Amino acid sequence: MNKFIIQKEIARLIVLQRIELIDSKMKKIRKVFGRKFFSSFITKYFLNTALIGKKYFDVMEKEFFTLKNFIEIKDKNFLSIGGGVGGLELFINNKVDNSFFCFVEKNYVTKKVKYGWDEKNLEAYNNIELQKKFLLKNGMETSSFKIFDCDKDVLPENKFDVIISLLSLDYHYDFNIYIEYLKKVSHMETKIIFDTIRAEYFSKIFKNVEIIQSQDQTVHKSKRIVCSEFI
């Protein structure tokens, strides 16, 4: 496989989550007409679904390579917070046999998409039903995952081997929103992987903090870190 299988409605959702996937012409249209018109009309009629499926696959493959060395065969239970439709988790699923994924997601799309820090965790760009369709269509078994609506469902409280939240936890949302929950669902060797604009801050929270990637050429500069063992 060198691309994901997606439908038009899923392609529109992916573009909201990963705006870098559209070309320069589409970006200009978005800038001129505004985000609301772009997401409600332009993406409905003018997106190249197959191309978005290919681009999204390539981006998720690159994301996977940044953290694959921190995922071991013994890691079976994964928690994904704000993972979008789950492209990265599909790569992990193909690497680790008998893995199980819990996704914690919002289940709505904010009318006016905003990018930046949201202390109250109100911004969202996902649809759980579309996420399920995407995962099943691209090879993940029904028995291998469960999706939780973080506003309505009781969140899972089992211990996870790996917790992943790329471009979400402490990137758009304050880490402290989830800190007590993360402590509850972690064991001594749990690896927590996420992006942050304040990597040095986490040496106060974890015994082990390792920077595995730096994004210095983007508008929102950040570092990807792997943390383990709460202090």
C-alpha positions in Angstrom: 0.0 0.0 0.0 1.3 3.5 -0.9 -1.8 5.5 -0.2 -4.9 5.5 2.0 -8.3 4.6 0.7 -10.6 7.6 1.4 -13.9 9.0 0.4 -14.6 12.6 -0.4 -16.1 13.4 3.1 -13.1 11.9 4.8 -10.7 13.9 2.5 -12.5 17.1 3.5 -12.0 16.2 7.2 -8.3 15.4 6.7 -7.7 18.7 5.0 -9.2 20.5 8.0 -6.8 18.6 10.3 -3.8 18.8 8.0 -4.1 22.0 5.9 -0.5 21.5 4.6 -1.9 18.8 2.3 -3.6 21.3 -0.1 -1.6 23.0 -2.9 -0.6 26.6 -3.2 -3.6 27.5 -5.4 -6.1 26.1 -2.9 -4.3 27.9 -0.1 -4.8 31.2 -2.0 -8.5 30.5 -2.4 -8.7 29.8 1.3 -7.0 33.0 2.1 -9.2 35.1 -0.2 -12.6 33.6 0.7 -11.9 32.7 4.3 -11.8 29.4 6.2 -15.5 28.9 6.6 -16.3 29.2 2.9 -13.3 27.1 2.1 -14.3 24.2 4.4 -18.1 24.3 3.6 -17.9 24.8 -0.2 -14.5 24.6 -1.9 -13.5 21.3 -0.2 -16.9 19.9 -1.1 -16.5 20.3 -4.8 -12.9 20.8 -5.7 -10.7 18.4 -3.7 -8.8 15.7 -5.4 -9.7 12.8 -3.1 -7.1 10.3 -4.4 -4.3 12.9 -4.2 -5.3 13.8 -0.6 -5.2 10.0 0.2 -1.7 9.8 -1.2 -0.4 12.9 0.5 -1.9 12.0 3.9 -0.3 8.5 3.6 3.1 10.1 2.9 2.8 12.5 5.8 1.7 9.8 8.2 4.6 7.6 7.1 7.1 10.4 7.9 5.4 10.9 11.3 5.7 7.2 12.0 9.5 7.2 11.2 10.0 9.9 13.8 8.8 7.6 16.6 9.1 4.0 15.4 12.3 3.4 17.3 10.3 4.0 20.5 7.6 1.4 19.8 8.6 -2.1 20.7 7.0 -5.5 19.9 6.0 -5.8 23.6 3.9 -2.6 23.4 0.4 -3.7 22.9 -1.9 -1.1 24.4 -1.9 2.3 22.7 -3.8 5.5 23.6 -4.2 8.2 20.9 -5.3 11.7 22.0 -6.5 13.9 19.2 -5.1 11.6 16.5 -7.4 12.8 13.7 -8.7 10.0 11.5 -5.9 7.7 12.7 -3.4 7.4 9.8 -0.4 7.1 12.1 -2.1 4.4 14.2 -2.6 2.3 11.0 1.2 2.3 10.5 1.7 1.2 14.1 -0.9 -1.5 13.8 1.0 -2.9 10.8 4.2 -3.0 12.9 2.9 -4.5 16.2 0.9 -7.7 16.2 -2.1 -8.0 18.5 -2.1 -4.3 19.3 -5.1 -2.4 20.6 -5.9 1.3 20.2 -8.0 3.6 22.3 -8.7 6.9 20.6 -9.8 9.9 22.6 -11.4 12.4 20.2 -13.7 15.4 19.9 -16.7 14.7 17.7 -17.4 18.0 16.0 -15.8 20.5 13.6 -15.4 24.0 14.9 -17.2 26.4 12.5 -14.4 28.8 12.4 -11.2 26.8 12.5 -8.6 28.4 14.7 -5.0 27.5 15.2 -3.0 28.1 18.3 -3.3 27.6 22.1 -6.7 26.7 23.4 -6.7 26.4 27.2 -10.3 25.2 27.4 -9.9 22.5 24.8 -12.8 23.8 22.7 -11.4 23.5 19.2 -12.1 20.3 17.3 -11.8 19.0 13.7 -13.1 15.4 13.8 -16.0 13.1 13.2 -15.9 9.8 15.0 -18.1 8.0 12.5 -15.9 9.0 9.6 -12.8 8.0 11.6 -14.3 4.5 12.1 -15.0 4.2 8.3 -11.4 5.3 7.5 -9.8 2.8 9.9 -11.9 -0.1 8.8 -11.5 0.7 5.1 -7.7 0.7 5.5 -7.3 -2.6 7.3 -7.8 -2.1 11.0 -10.0 -4.8 12.5 -13.1 -3.8 14.6 -11.7 -5.8 17.5 -8.5 -3.7 17.4 -9.8 -0.3 18.4 -12.3 1.7 20.3 -13.1 5.4 19.9 -14.1 7.6 22.9 -15.9 10.9 22.6 -14.0 12.9 25.3 -17.0 15.1 25.9 -19.6 12.3 26.4 -17.9 9.0 27.2 -16.2 7.6 30.2 -12.5 7.5 29.2 -10.6 4.2 29.4 -8.7 3.6 32.6 -6.5 0.7 31.8 -2.8 1.0 31.7 -1.2 1.9 28.3 2.2 1.1 27.0 2.4 4.0 24.6 0.4 7.3 24.6 0.6 9.4 21.5 -0.7 12.9 20.9 1.0 14.6 17.9 0.2 18.3 17.2 -2.5 18.2 19.9 -1.6 17.7 23.5 0.4 20.7 24.7 0.5 22.0 21.1 -3.1 23.2 20.8 -4.2 22.3 24.3 -2.5 22.7 27.7 -0.9 19.4 28.9 -2.4 20.1 32.4 -5.9 19.4 31.1 -5.0 15.7 30.9 -2.2 15.3 33.4 -4.2 13.6 36.2 -5.8 11.3 33.6 -2.4 10.4 32.1 -1.0 9.6 35.5 -3.9 7.2 36.1 -3.4 5.3 32.8 0.4 5.1 32.8 2.8 2.5 34.3 6.5 2.9 35.0 7.5 2.2 31.5 4.7 4.0 29.6 6.1 6.2 26.8 4.2 9.5 26.2 5.0 11.0 22.8 3.7 14.5 21.9 4.6 17.9 20.4 5.3 20.9 22.5 6.5 24.5 22.4 8.1 24.2 25.8 10.1 21.0 26.0 12.2 22.1 28.9 9.1 22.5 31.1 8.6 18.7 31.1 11.8 17.9 33.0 9.8 19.1 36.0 7.1 16.5 35.4 8.9 13.4 34.1 12.1 11.7 35.1 12.9 10.9 31.4 12.5 13.5 28.6 14.0 13.0 25.1 13.7 15.4 22.2 13.3 13.2 19.0 12.4 15.9 16.5 12.5 19.7 16.2 10.3 21.8 13.9 12.1 25.1 13.3 11.0 25.9 9.8 7.2 26.1 10.5 5.0 28.9 11.6 4.5 27.2 15.0 7.9 26.0 16.1 7.8 22.9 18.3 9.7 19.9 19.5 8.5 16.3 19.6 9.4 14.6 22.8 9.2 11.2 24.4 8.6 11.2 28.2 8.3 8.5 30.8 7.9 8.0 34.5 6.1 10.9 36.2 8.0 12.5 39.1 
